[in-house]
Amino acid sequence: MNKVLIIVPAYNEEEAISNTLYSLLHLKNEHPSLDICVINDGSKDQTSTIVKRFKDVILIDLPYNLGIGGAVQTGYQYAYRHNYDIAIQFDADGQHDAHSLQRLIHPLQKDEADMVVGSRFLKKTDYKGAFSRRVGIYYFTLLLRSLAGQTFTDPTSGYRAINHKVIKIFANTYPKDYPEPEVLIHLSRKGLRIREITVNMANRQGGQSSITPFKSIYYMFKVTLSIVIQRIVKE
C-alpha cells in the first residue's frame, strides 16, 4: 500500500469520534502504512480530550474554528509536508464506511484517477437522506454537468481520496466554505481525472450538523456563484 493519510475534520464530535477512530484503527492494523490525522477544528466539547486517548492517531488542535474548508486544508497541508502519496477525507460523525476505503483508493493506486469520490447515488445503496438534501445534491449534479461537462452523482460527498498531485494543489488553494462541489469544477478545469465509486453511508451517529435550513440556502447561492465565476474566468 502507498503511504496514505486519512484526514478526519472534527468539530464538536465527542459523541461519535471514538467509534469512528476505532473503525479506522482496525484498518491501520491491517495496513501499517496508513496514518490517521484528526483536525480538531476549535471544538468546544471533549473532542480533543477523547482523541488524545488514541496513541496511534495524529491530532492537530486548531486554536479556533476555521470551518470545514480550513480544517480539511490543514490536513492536506500536513499530507503535503510529510510526503503522503494519497490523502482521504473521512467524516468524524460516523457517516462514512471504513470498509469502502480500500475500494476508494484503488483507482489512485492504479493511476486511473487523480480524485475518487464516494457516491451514495451512483448505484442504489441503503442511504436515506432528507428530501431537501437530496434536492440540493441533484441541483449541484445538474449545475456541474452543465458547466463542467461531467456528471457527478454525489457532488456534495465528503468521502473522497486524492493523489499527491492533488494534495499539492489543495495544500495551496482550497475553498473555505462548503468546498465539495467547488473543487470538482476546479480540478475539472485543470484537466484532472475525477471518478466516482459506490459507497455506503450511514446517518450521523452523534452531534448535530452545522448546516441549518438557512445555511443550506446560503450554501446553494454561494457555491453556485463561485462555480459560475470559475467557469467565466476559464472562458
BELLIN-V469118 format. One record per residue. N is the residue number from 1. PHI is phi in degrees with one decimal (* if undefined). PSI is psi in degrees with one decimal (999 if undefined). D_CENTER is the distance of its C-alpha to the mean C-alpha in Angstrom with 1 decimal. Layout:
N/PHI/PSI/D_CENTER
N/PHI/PSI/D_CENTER
This chain:
1/*/143.6/20.7
2/-65.9/170.0/19.2
3/-75.2/114.4/18.2
4/-121.9/135.8/14.6
5/-117.0/126.1/12.4
6/-96.2/119.8/9.9
7/-99.2/121.3/8.2
8/-117.9/94.3/8.4
9/-72.1/135.3/8.6
10/-140.1/127.5/11.6
11/-133.9/111.7/14.1
12/53.9/55.8/17.1
13/-114.3/34.2/15.9
14/-61.7/-26.2/19.2
15/-76.3/-27.0/19.8
16/-117.3/-17.3/16.9
17/-63.9/-35.1/15.8
18/-62.0/-50.1/18.7
19/-63.0/-37.3/18.2
20/-61.3/-46.0/14.5
21/-69.8/-36.3/15.9
22/-60.0/-41.5/18.9
23/-65.8/-37.4/17.0
24/-74.7/-36.1/15.1
25/-67.7/-28.8/18.5
26/-61.3/-40.4/20.2
27/-66.6/-39.9/18.2
28/-62.7/-33.5/19.0
29/-61.8/-33.3/22.6
30/-83.6/-28.2/22.6
31/-131.6/86.7/20.9
32/-59.6/-22.4/22.0
33/-77.4/-0.2/20.3
34/-93.4/127.4/16.9
35/-114.9/153.2/16.0
36/-120.3/128.3/13.9
37/-128.2/115.9/13.1
38/-94.1/127.5/12.7
39/-100.9/101.3/12.4
40/-80.0/107.5/14.8
41/-87.2/61.3/14.6
42/66.4/34.9/18.3
43/-60.0/147.2/18.5
44/-100.9/-2.0/22.0
45/-105.2/-152.4/22.2
46/-94.7/18.1/22.5
47/-52.7/-51.7/18.9
48/-62.4/-43.9/19.9
49/-60.3/-41.3/23.2
50/-65.8/-45.5/21.7
51/-62.5/-35.0/19.3
52/-63.0/-18.8/22.3
53/-74.7/-16.5/24.1
54/-96.1/99.0/21.8
55/-67.3/-21.4/23.6
56/-93.7/10.6/21.3
57/-110.6/130.0/18.2
58/-77.4/132.4/17.6
59/-121.0/126.8/17.4
60/-115.7/114.3/16.9
61/-94.0/112.8/18.5
62/-81.4/140.6/18.1
63/-69.7/-22.0/21.4
64/-152.8/168.1/20.2
65/-73.1/119.1/17.3
66/-95.4/-15.4/15.4
67/91.4/167.9/12.9
68/-59.2/-40.5/9.1
69/-63.5/-46.7/9.5
70/-66.3/-39.0/12.1
71/-66.2/-46.6/10.6
72/-66.1/-40.5/7.6
73/-63.6/-34.6/10.3
74/-57.1/-42.9/12.6
75/-63.6/-41.2/10.7
76/-66.8/-36.1/10.9
77/-65.0/-39.6/14.4
78/-62.9/-43.7/15.2
79/-61.8/-41.1/14.1
80/-68.1/-44.0/16.3
81/-67.3/-26.1/19.1
82/-104.7/13.2/19.3
83/58.6/47.0/19.2
84/-78.5/145.7/16.5
85/-79.0/-35.4/16.5
86/-137.8/139.9/13.0
87/-126.0/139.3/9.7
88/-124.4/130.1/7.0
89/-88.7/129.6/3.8
90/-140.1/123.3/5.6
91/-68.0/145.3/6.9
92/-81.9/-13.7/10.4
93/-89.0/7.7/12.2
94/87.4/5.9/13.0
95/-76.6/-32.7/11.4
96/-86.3/143.6/9.8
97/-95.0/112.6/12.7
98/-63.7/-26.2/13.2
99/-67.9/-18.2/15.9
100/-86.5/-5.6/13.8
101/-63.6/-42.4/12.3
102/-63.0/-40.0/15.4
103/-68.0/-29.9/15.5
104/-67.3/-39.4/12.0
105/-91.3/-10.3/13.2
106/-56.3/-45.7/16.8
107/-62.4/-28.0/16.8
108/-71.9/-42.0/15.7
109/-64.0/-31.0/18.5
110/-89.3/4.3/20.9
111/55.3/42.3/20.0
112/-103.0/-5.7/19.5
113/-159.8/158.8/16.3
114/-100.7/-29.0/14.4
115/-136.7/140.4/11.0
116/-124.4/127.6/10.4
117/-109.1/130.5/8.5
118/-79.8/119.9/9.2
119/-109.1/136.7/11.6
120/-85.1/-11.1/13.6
121/-124.6/-1.1/16.3
122/-61.8/-40.5/17.1
123/-133.6/165.1/19.6
124/-66.3/129.3/20.8
125/-128.4/-177.3/19.1
126/-83.2/-1.1/19.9
127/-65.9/133.4/17.3
128/-131.8/102.2/19.2
129/-101.6/169.3/17.5
130/-61.7/148.0/19.6
131/-57.9/-42.9/21.6
132/-62.5/-36.7/20.6
133/-68.9/-39.9/16.9
134/-64.0/-38.2/17.8
135/-62.4/-43.9/20.0
136/-62.8/-40.9/17.4
137/-62.9/-43.7/15.1
138/-64.8/-37.0/18.4
139/-59.4/-47.6/19.3
140/-70.5/-29.4/16.3
141/-60.8/-46.5/17.0
142/-66.3/-41.5/20.6
143/-63.2/-47.3/19.9
144/-68.4/-33.8/17.8
145/-63.3/-40.6/20.4
146/-73.6/-30.0/23.2
147/-98.7/-32.1/21.9
148/-104.8/-13.9/20.0
149/73.0/18.6/22.1
150/-136.3/141.3/19.4
151/-93.2/123.4/18.4
152/-115.1/114.3/14.8
153/-74.4/-20.8/15.3
154/-139.3/67.1/11.9
155/-69.3/-14.4/10.7
156/-97.7/2.6/8.9
157/-62.7/131.6/6.7
158/-94.6/1.4/3.1
159/-92.2/98.0/4.4
160/-149.9/153.0/5.1
161/-127.7/146.7/7.7
162/-137.0/156.2/9.9
163/-90.2/-178.3/13.5
164/-64.2/-33.8/15.6
165/-59.3/-44.4/16.6
166/-77.1/-31.7/13.2
167/-55.1/-44.3/12.6
168/-62.3/-42.1/15.8
169/-62.7/-48.8/15.1
170/-70.1/-28.9/11.9
171/-64.5/-27.9/14.0
172/-96.8/-35.9/16.6
173/-140.3/123.1/15.2
174/-155.4/135.2/12.0
175/-62.1/148.1/12.4
176/-78.8/-49.8/13.0
177/-110.9/135.2/12.5
178/45.5/61.8/10.3
179/-79.5/-16.0/8.9
180/-55.7/-52.6/7.1
181/-67.8/-34.2/10.7
182/-63.5/-41.6/12.3
183/-70.1/-22.4/10.7
184/-63.9/-46.6/11.8
185/-73.7/-29.8/15.3
186/-63.3/-45.7/15.2
187/-72.5/-34.5/14.7
188/-61.3/-39.4/17.0
189/-59.6/-34.0/19.6
190/-84.4/0.5/19.6
191/75.2/21.1/20.3
192/-83.6/155.5/17.4
193/-90.1/119.7/16.8
194/-117.3/130.5/13.9
195/-131.9/147.5/14.2
196/-109.2/146.1/13.1
197/-131.3/155.6/14.0
198/-77.1/130.9/14.9
199/-134.8/155.7/13.2
200/-90.4/142.8/14.5
201/-134.8/144.5/12.9
202/-100.2/173.8/15.0
203/-75.7/159.9/15.7
204/-51.1/132.4/14.8
205/-92.8/-0.2/17.0
206/175.9/165.3/18.1
207/70.9/-167.4/18.1
208/-131.1/144.3/17.5
209/-67.8/144.9/14.9
210/-81.3/-7.4/15.1
211/-94.0/103.2/15.4
212/-87.6/167.5/19.2
213/-53.9/-41.3/21.2
214/-64.8/-43.4/22.3
215/-65.6/-29.5/18.8
216/-63.0/-41.8/17.8
217/-65.8/-45.1/20.8
218/-61.0/-42.0/20.0
219/-57.6/-49.6/16.4
220/-63.7/-41.3/17.9
221/-66.7/-48.7/20.6
222/-63.7/-47.0/18.8
223/-66.7/-39.2/16.1
224/-59.6/-46.5/19.0
225/-61.3/-44.1/21.1
226/-64.3/-42.8/18.7
227/-65.0/-43.3/18.1
228/-64.3/-40.9/21.9
229/-62.6/-42.4/22.8
230/-58.9/-41.4/20.7
231/-65.8/-41.2/22.7
232/-65.3/-42.6/25.9
233/-62.1/-38.2/25.5
234/-61.5/-40.1/25.0
235/-78.7/999/28.2
